[in-house]
Amino acid sequence: MSGLLRRLAQTARLMVGQPDYDAYRRHLADHHPERPVMTRAQFFRDREAARYRGGNGRCC
C-alpha cells in the first residue's frame, strides 16, 4: 500500500508543478555520480528558478 501512496503523492506534486526530489537523487546517482547532490531546499529553489525563467529544467 505504501507504493500506491507514494505514487499518489508523486502524481499530486507533479500536477501542481513540483518535481520529485527522490527521482532527482536516483537520476543523479544513475547518470551523473560525479556531481554533488543538492539539498532538498536547493533542489526546490533550483526547480522553481528554472520553471519561472522559461528553461525546460532538464540536464539531459
N, C-alpha and C positions, 0 to 999 in steps of 0.2 A: 504493500500500500504506500510506503514512503516514496517509491519510484513514481507512482502516479501523482502524489502531492508535489514532488519536485518538478515534474513536467508541467503541472498546472501553474505552479509559481513561475517557472521559466516562461511559459506562454503569456501569463499576465504581465510580466516585466517587459517582454518584447512588444506586447500590444500598446504599452504606453511609451515605448521607445527607450527602455532602459536595458542595456546589454547585460549579458551573463558573465560575471566575474570568474566563475568556476570554468566556464568554457574557454575564456581568455587564458587562464592558467594552463589548462590542458593543451591548448593550441601552442602556447609558448614552449611548453616542455617538449611537445612532439616535433615542432618545426623550427624553433629558434632557441635551443637550450643555452646558447651563449649570451643571450640578452638578459638583463636584470628584470625581475618581476616587479611591476608596480604594486604598491599597496592598494587595498580596495578603494580608499579615498582618492588616491592619484588616478586610478583607473576610471572612476566615475567622472572626475574633473576632466580628464583627457577625452572621454567619450562625449561629454556634453560640449566641450570646445569643438570637437570635430563635427558634431551634429549642427551646431549653430554657425560655424564658419563656412559651411557648404561643402566640406570634404566628405568623401564617402567613408572615411574612417577605417579602411582596410589596409592591412600591411602587405598582403599578397593575394 
